[in-house]
Amino acid sequence: MASLVQKYFEMARKGRWPKGFQHWSLADEDDWTVAHEAAAYGRLPEGFNQWSLSDKDGRTVAHIAAFWGHLPAHFTRWDLADHRGWTVAHEAARSECLPEDFEHWDWADEEGVTVAHVAAAHGHLPQGFNQWDLADKEGRTVAQVVHEVARLGLGDLPKGFDQW
């Protein structure tokens, strides 16, 4: 017989919530919560607000939603960080779901990797980006990341890129 957690995970995958559902923090042995499961499938209900629930690695529900591109348009908690300092903004930069008006390109994890480094590595820097000199702890700049991505044939240089 399936455990209660597994039954709620199945509900999460389908997005079928009983009225007044409140068991978002119920978790498995890895601290993966019902909310994490729903976020992974894009099934969090409108008005969900428990974004900071985290698993054993500190990955929040918001990190999971950002990874899969399921953050709501009104989301504002970009600074939630996991145990390595990786913010929801870092995750969103990877999956290209940062808002157009995002301004915190210099937020860095414990290795000094900025949101801009992540966006550059995945070809998701916005048009008009100009903070090419942001560097991680090893001195690697956003411009160097962009150049390396282009050199490896993994993406094109951004329009207007004049750093090389």
Sine and cosine of phi, psi and omega as CSV:
sin_phi,cos_phi,sin_psi,cos_psi,sin_omega,cos_omega
0.00,0.00,0.70,-0.72,-0.04,-1.00
-0.93,0.37,0.59,-0.81,0.05,-1.00
-0.95,0.31,0.27,-0.96,0.04,-1.00
-0.86,0.51,-0.66,0.75,0.02,-1.00
-0.86,0.51,-0.72,0.69,-0.01,-1.00
-0.89,0.45,-0.61,0.79,0.05,-1.00
-0.90,0.44,-0.68,0.74,0.04,-1.00
-0.93,0.38,-0.58,0.81,0.06,-1.00
-0.88,0.47,-0.65,0.76,0.05,-1.00
-0.89,0.46,-0.67,0.74,0.07,-1.00
-0.87,0.50,-0.65,0.76,-0.01,-1.00
-0.88,0.47,-0.69,0.73,-0.01,-1.00
-0.89,0.45,-0.53,0.85,-0.02,-1.00
-1.00,-0.05,-0.29,0.96,-0.02,-1.00
0.95,0.31,0.46,0.89,0.00,-1.00
-0.97,-0.26,0.98,-0.21,-0.08,-1.00
-0.94,-0.35,0.73,-0.69,0.13,-0.99
-0.92,0.39,0.46,-0.89,0.01,-1.00
-0.83,0.56,0.74,-0.67,0.03,-1.00
0.97,0.25,0.35,0.94,-0.03,-1.00
-0.82,0.57,0.75,-0.66,-0.07,-1.00
-0.75,-0.66,0.09,1.00,-0.15,-0.99
-1.00,-0.06,0.60,0.80,-0.06,-1.00
-0.88,0.47,-0.49,0.87,-0.08,-1.00
-1.00,0.01,-0.04,1.00,0.06,-1.00
-0.88,0.47,0.78,-0.62,-0.17,-0.99
-0.74,-0.67,0.34,-0.94,0.12,-0.99
-1.00,0.03,-0.18,-0.98,-0.07,-1.00
-0.92,0.40,-0.28,0.96,0.04,-1.00
-0.99,-0.16,0.19,0.98,-0.05,-1.00
0.91,0.42,0.33,0.94,0.11,-0.99
-0.97,0.22,0.89,-0.46,-0.12,-0.99
-1.00,-0.04,0.19,-0.98,0.10,-0.99
-0.84,0.54,-0.63,0.78,0.02,-1.00
-0.91,0.42,-0.64,0.77,0.06,-1.00
-0.86,0.51,-0.73,0.69,-0.01,-1.00
-0.87,0.49,-0.72,0.70,0.02,-1.00
-0.89,0.45,-0.62,0.78,0.02,-1.00
-0.90,0.44,-0.65,0.76,-0.01,-1.00
-0.89,0.46,-0.50,0.86,-0.02,-1.00
-0.98,-0.17,0.07,1.00,-0.01,-1.00
0.93,0.38,0.55,0.84,-0.10,-0.99
-0.91,-0.42,0.32,0.95,0.07,-1.00
-0.95,0.32,0.66,-0.75,-0.03,-1.00
-0.95,0.30,0.41,-0.91,0.08,-1.00
-0.84,0.54,0.66,-0.75,-0.01,-1.00
1.00,0.05,0.00,1.00,0.03,-1.00
-0.84,0.54,0.66,-0.75,-0.05,-1.00
-0.65,-0.76,0.23,0.97,-0.02,-1.00
-0.99,-0.16,0.77,0.63,-0.10,-1.00
-0.90,0.44,-0.41,0.91,-0.09,-1.00
-1.00,0.03,0.01,1.00,0.11,-0.99
-0.84,0.55,0.73,-0.68,-0.08,-1.00
-0.78,-0.62,0.40,-0.92,0.07,-1.00
-1.00,-0.01,-0.15,-0.99,-0.09,-1.00
-0.90,0.43,-0.36,0.93,0.03,-1.00
-0.99,-0.10,0.06,1.00,0.01,-1.00
1.00,0.10,0.07,1.00,0.04,-1.00
-0.95,0.32,0.84,-0.54,-0.04,-1.00
-1.00,0.07,0.20,-0.98,0.10,-0.99
-0.84,0.54,-0.62,0.79,0.01,-1.00
-0.90,0.44,-0.63,0.77,0.06,-1.00
-0.85,0.53,-0.70,0.71,-0.03,-1.00
-0.92,0.39,-0.70,0.71,0.04,-1.00
-0.87,0.48,-0.65,0.76,0.02,-1.00
-0.91,0.41,-0.68,0.73,0.01,-1.00
-0.82,0.57,-0.67,0.74,-0.04,-1.00
-1.00,-0.04,0.04,1.00,0.03,-1.00
0.96,0.28,0.51,0.86,-0.07,-1.00
-0.93,-0.38,0.41,0.91,0.05,-1.00
-0.97,0.22,0.61,-0.79,0.03,-1.00
-0.94,0.33,0.41,-0.91,-0.04,-1.00
-0.86,0.51,-0.51,0.86,-0.06,-1.00
-1.00,0.03,0.12,0.99,-0.08,-1.00
-0.88,0.47,0.66,-0.75,-0.03,-1.00
-0.72,-0.70,-0.02,1.00,-0.13,-0.99
-1.00,-0.05,0.76,0.65,-0.09,-1.00
-0.89,0.46,-0.38,0.93,-0.09,-1.00
-1.00,0.04,-0.02,1.00,0.08,-1.00
-0.86,0.51,0.75,-0.66,-0.09,-1.00
-0.83,-0.56,0.51,-0.86,0.10,-1.00
-1.00,0.04,-0.16,-0.99,-0.07,-1.00
-0.92,0.40,-0.30,0.96,0.03,-1.00
-0.99,-0.12,-0.01,1.00,-0.04,-1.00
1.00,0.05,0.09,1.00,0.01,-1.00
-0.96,0.28,0.89,-0.45,-0.06,-1.00
-1.00,0.04,0.20,-0.98,0.12,-0.99
-0.87,0.50,-0.56,0.83,0.04,-1.00
-0.89,0.46,-0.64,0.77,0.07,-1.00
-0.85,0.53,-0.74,0.68,-0.02,-1.00
-0.90,0.44,-0.68,0.73,0.00,-1.00
-0.92,0.40,-0.54,0.84,0.04,-1.00
-0.91,0.42,-0.57,0.82,0.02,-1.00
-0.93,0.36,-0.62,0.78,-0.07,-1.00
-0.99,-0.15,0.14,0.99,0.06,-1.00
0.86,0.50,0.74,0.67,0.05,-1.00
-0.79,-0.62,0.48,0.88,0.15,-0.99
-0.98,0.19,0.53,-0.85,0.04,-1.00
-0.94,0.35,0.42,-0.91,-0.02,-1.00
-0.85,0.53,-0.50,0.86,-0.05,-1.00
-1.00,-0.07,0.29,0.96,-0.01,-1.00
-0.89,0.46,0.69,-0.72,-0.10,-1.00
-0.84,-0.55,-0.10,0.99,-0.16,-0.99
-0.99,-0.15,0.79,0.61,-0.04,-1.00
-0.90,0.44,-0.32,0.95,-0.04,-1.00
-1.00,0.01,-0.04,1.00,0.05,-1.00
-0.87,0.49,0.75,-0.66,-0.10,-1.00
-0.82,-0.58,0.51,-0.86,0.12,-0.99
-1.00,0.08,-0.13,-0.99,-0.09,-1.00
-0.92,0.39,-0.27,0.96,0.07,-1.00
-1.00,-0.05,-0.02,1.00,-0.02,-1.00
1.00,0.09,0.09,1.00,0.01,-1.00
-0.96,0.29,0.85,-0.52,-0.04,-1.00
-1.00,0.00,0.24,-0.97,0.09,-1.00
-0.85,0.53,-0.61,0.79,0.02,-1.00
-0.90,0.43,-0.64,0.77,0.05,-1.00
-0.85,0.53,-0.69,0.72,-0.03,-1.00
-0.92,0.40,-0.73,0.69,0.02,-1.00
-0.87,0.49,-0.66,0.75,0.01,-1.00
-0.90,0.44,-0.68,0.73,-0.02,-1.00
-0.90,0.44,-0.42,0.91,-0.03,-1.00
-0.95,-0.32,0.14,0.99,0.04,-1.00
0.94,0.33,0.52,0.85,-0.08,-1.00
-0.88,-0.47,0.44,0.90,0.08,-1.00
-0.96,0.28,0.63,-0.78,-0.02,-1.00
-0.96,0.28,0.41,-0.91,0.08,-1.00
-0.87,0.49,0.68,-0.74,-0.01,-1.00
1.00,0.01,-0.02,1.00,0.04,-1.00
-0.85,0.52,0.65,-0.76,-0.04,-1.00
-0.61,-0.79,0.28,0.96,-0.02,-1.00
-0.99,-0.13,0.80,0.59,-0.12,-0.99
-0.90,0.43,-0.40,0.92,-0.08,-1.00
-1.00,0.02,0.02,1.00,0.08,-1.00
-0.85,0.52,0.77,-0.64,-0.07,-1.00
-0.83,-0.56,0.55,-0.84,0.10,-0.99
-0.99,0.11,-0.10,-0.99,-0.07,-1.00
-0.92,0.39,-0.33,0.94,0.05,-1.00
-1.00,-0.04,0.02,1.00,0.02,-1.00
1.00,0.03,0.07,1.00,-0.01,-1.00
-0.97,0.23,0.84,-0.54,-0.06,-1.00
-1.00,-0.01,0.26,-0.96,0.08,-1.00
-0.88,0.48,-0.64,0.77,0.04,-1.00
-0.86,0.51,-0.65,0.76,0.02,-1.00
-0.92,0.40,-0.61,0.79,0.04,-1.00
-0.89,0.45,-0.73,0.68,0.01,-1.00
-0.86,0.51,-0.71,0.70,-0.01,-1.00
-0.88,0.47,-0.69,0.72,-0.01,-1.00
-0.90,0.44,-0.66,0.75,0.04,-1.00
-0.87,0.50,-0.71,0.71,0.01,-1.00
-0.92,0.39,-0.68,0.73,-0.02,-1.00
-0.87,0.49,-0.60,0.80,0.00,-1.00
-0.99,0.16,-0.04,1.00,0.00,-1.00
0.97,0.26,0.36,0.93,-0.03,-1.00
-1.00,-0.06,-0.06,1.00,0.00,-1.00
0.03,-1.00,0.20,-0.98,0.02,-1.00
-0.99,-0.11,0.38,-0.93,0.12,-0.99
-0.91,0.41,0.65,-0.76,0.02,-1.00
-0.86,0.50,0.54,-0.84,0.05,-1.00
-0.85,0.53,0.77,-0.64,0.00,-1.00
1.00,0.08,0.04,1.00,0.00,-1.00
-0.93,0.37,0.85,-0.52,-0.06,-1.00
-0.77,-0.64,0.48,0.88,-0.08,-1.00
-1.00,0.01,0.00,1.00,-0.03,-1.00
-0.77,-0.64,0.00,0.00,0.00,0.00
